[in-house]
Amino acid sequence: MKTSRIFSFILLFFAVVALSFTTADKSIHSFTVKDIDGNDFAFSTLKGKKIMVVNVASKCGYTPQYADLQALYAKYKDKNFEIVAFPANNFMSQEPGTNKEIKEFCTSNYQVTFKMMSKISVKGDDMAPIYKWLTSKSENGVEDSEVKWNFQKYLIDENGKLVKVIGTRTSPTAKEITDWIEGK
């Protein structure tokens, strides 16, 4: 009886340890999402690159940040850096368009060439799984955060781990971001 209790305790201990590693050790590289054209996009294709994930909107006071995002991407795209943008309509209906309309807007107004994904929800009951990972310490292993507005930025290292959350008001070309990309 005593041996079976010890054995049960050991099994329970290892089960708890295993469960604690499965979510917090998950990286962004485990996600596959839909791009703006409806094709699968696997984050695993970005292994070894630094990534900025940003929620975007076409009718927001911060929409001109598209120009800074594009400038940042043009400067660092050949230096193991990627931008992955997720249009979202979570804040005052500032992204009402379809994927096709969003793509047209971004291309014609800001000449966007960085990765644009399909429109998703970045908060609430219908939050996309990738944003659950970005905003939950129990999933990303780093910190809890809340998407407070459009153009919030998440910095991800080469191993797919969350490094830092940058607020909406900070320009994509801010020194703290460029220093991170450059490894300073």
C-alpha positions as CSV (number, residue, x, y, z in Angstrom):
1,M,0.0,0.0,0.0
2,K,2.8,2.4,0.9
3,T,4.7,1.6,-2.2
4,S,1.7,2.3,-4.4
5,R,1.1,5.7,-2.7
6,I,4.7,6.7,-3.3
7,F,4.5,5.6,-6.9
8,S,1.2,7.5,-7.3
9,F,2.8,10.6,-5.8
10,I,5.8,10.3,-8.2
11,L,3.5,10.0,-11.2
12,L,1.5,13.0,-10.1
13,F,4.6,15.0,-9.6
14,F,5.9,14.3,-13.1
15,A,2.5,14.9,-14.6
16,V,2.4,18.4,-13.0
17,V,5.9,19.2,-14.1
18,A,5.2,18.1,-17.7
19,L,2.1,20.2,-17.9
20,S,3.9,23.3,-16.6
21,F,6.4,23.0,-19.4
22,T,4.0,22.4,-22.2
23,T,2.4,25.8,-22.3
24,A,5.0,28.2,-21.0
25,D,7.7,26.6,-23.2
26,K,5.5,27.0,-26.3
27,S,7.0,29.4,-28.8
28,I,5.4,31.6,-31.5
29,H,7.0,29.1,-33.9
30,S,4.3,26.6,-33.1
31,F,1.5,28.8,-34.6
32,T,0.1,28.6,-38.1
33,V,-2.3,31.5,-39.1
34,K,-3.9,32.7,-42.2
35,D,-2.3,35.4,-44.2
36,I,-4.3,38.3,-45.7
37,D,-4.9,36.2,-48.9
38,G,-6.3,33.2,-46.9
39,N,-3.1,31.1,-47.2
40,D,-1.6,29.2,-44.2
41,F,1.4,31.0,-42.8
42,A,3.6,29.0,-40.3
43,F,5.6,31.0,-37.8
44,S,8.1,28.2,-37.9
45,T,9.4,29.6,-41.2
46,L,10.7,32.6,-39.1
47,K,13.0,30.6,-36.8
48,G,16.2,32.4,-36.3
49,K,14.6,35.9,-37.0
50,K,13.5,38.6,-34.6
51,I,9.8,39.3,-35.1
52,M,7.6,42.3,-34.3
53,V,3.9,41.3,-34.1
54,V,1.5,44.3,-34.3
55,N,-2.2,44.7,-34.4
56,V,-3.2,47.2,-37.0
57,A,-6.2,49.2,-38.2
58,S,-6.9,51.4,-41.2
59,K,-9.1,54.1,-39.6
60,C,-7.2,54.9,-36.4
61,G,-5.3,57.9,-35.3
62,Y,-2.2,55.7,-35.3
63,T,-2.7,54.4,-38.8
64,P,0.2,56.6,-40.1
65,Q,2.4,54.1,-38.1
66,Y,2.1,51.9,-41.2
67,A,4.7,54.3,-42.8
68,D,7.1,53.7,-39.9
69,L,6.5,50.0,-39.9
70,Q,7.3,49.9,-43.6
71,A,10.4,52.0,-43.1
72,L,11.6,49.7,-40.3
73,Y,10.9,46.6,-42.4
74,A,12.8,48.1,-45.4
75,K,15.8,48.8,-43.2
76,Y,16.0,45.5,-41.4
77,K,14.3,42.9,-43.5
78,D,17.7,41.6,-44.7
79,K,19.0,41.4,-41.2
80,N,16.9,38.6,-39.8
81,F,13.9,40.7,-38.9
82,E,10.3,40.4,-39.8
83,I,7.1,42.3,-39.1
84,V,3.8,40.3,-38.9
85,A,0.7,42.5,-38.8
86,F,-2.7,41.4,-37.7
87,P,-5.6,43.7,-38.7
88,A,-8.2,43.8,-35.9
89,N,-11.5,45.6,-35.4
90,N,-11.5,45.5,-31.6
91,F,-11.2,49.2,-30.9
92,M,-14.1,51.5,-31.9
93,S,-14.6,49.6,-35.2
94,Q,-11.5,51.2,-36.7
95,E,-10.8,48.2,-39.0
96,P,-14.2,47.6,-40.7
97,G,-12.8,46.4,-44.0
98,T,-12.5,42.9,-45.5
99,N,-9.1,41.3,-46.0
100,K,-9.1,42.4,-49.6
101,E,-10.0,46.0,-48.7
102,I,-7.3,46.1,-46.0
103,K,-4.7,44.8,-48.3
104,E,-5.6,47.3,-51.0
105,F,-5.5,50.2,-48.4
106,C,-2.1,49.1,-47.1
107,T,-0.6,48.6,-50.5
108,S,-1.9,51.8,-52.1
109,N,-1.4,54.2,-49.2
110,Y,1.7,52.8,-47.5
111,Q,3.3,50.4,-50.0
112,V,3.3,47.7,-47.3
113,T,5.5,44.8,-48.1
114,F,5.8,43.2,-44.6
115,K,3.7,40.2,-43.7
116,M,-0.1,41.0,-43.4
117,M,-2.3,38.3,-41.9
118,S,-6.1,37.9,-42.0
119,K,-8.2,40.0,-39.8
120,I,-8.6,38.6,-36.3
121,S,-9.7,39.5,-32.8
122,V,-7.0,40.5,-30.4
123,K,-9.1,40.6,-27.2
124,G,-12.3,39.4,-25.7
125,D,-14.0,36.0,-25.9
126,D,-13.1,35.5,-29.6
127,M,-9.4,36.4,-29.1
128,A,-7.3,34.5,-31.6
129,P,-5.0,31.8,-30.2
130,I,-1.8,33.6,-31.1
131,Y,-3.0,36.6,-29.1
132,K,-3.8,34.4,-26.2
133,W,-0.2,33.3,-26.3
134,L,1.1,36.8,-26.6
135,T,-1.0,38.2,-23.7
136,S,-0.9,35.3,-21.2
137,K,2.1,34.5,-19.0
138,S,0.8,31.0,-18.5
139,E,1.2,30.5,-22.3
140,N,4.2,32.7,-23.2
141,G,6.2,32.2,-20.0
142,V,7.2,35.8,-19.7
143,E,4.3,38.2,-18.9
144,D,0.6,38.9,-18.9
145,S,-0.4,41.9,-21.0
146,E,-3.6,43.3,-22.4
147,V,-3.9,44.7,-25.9
148,K,-5.0,48.3,-25.1
149,W,-5.3,49.8,-28.6
150,N,-4.3,49.4,-32.2
151,F,-0.6,49.3,-33.1
152,Q,0.6,47.6,-29.9
153,K,3.8,45.8,-30.6
154,Y,5.2,42.5,-29.4
155,L,8.9,41.8,-29.8
156,I,9.8,38.1,-30.3
157,D,13.4,36.8,-30.2
158,E,15.0,34.4,-32.7
159,N,13.9,31.4,-30.6
160,G,10.2,32.5,-30.8
161,K,10.1,33.7,-27.2
162,L,8.3,36.9,-26.1
163,V,10.8,39.6,-25.1
164,K,8.9,42.8,-24.6
165,V,5.5,44.5,-25.2
166,I,5.7,48.0,-26.6
167,G,2.7,50.4,-26.4
168,T,0.7,52.0,-29.1
169,R,2.2,55.5,-28.8
170,T,5.8,54.3,-29.3
171,S,6.8,54.6,-32.9
172,P,8.0,51.4,-34.6
173,T,11.2,53.2,-35.4
174,A,11.9,54.2,-31.7
175,K,15.5,53.7,-30.5
176,E,14.4,51.0,-28.0
177,I,13.1,48.9,-30.9
178,T,16.0,49.6,-33.3
179,D,18.5,48.9,-30.5
180,W,16.7,45.6,-29.9
181,I,16.8,44.6,-33.5
182,E,20.5,45.5,-33.8
183,G,21.3,43.6,-30.5
184,K,22.5,46.7,-28.6
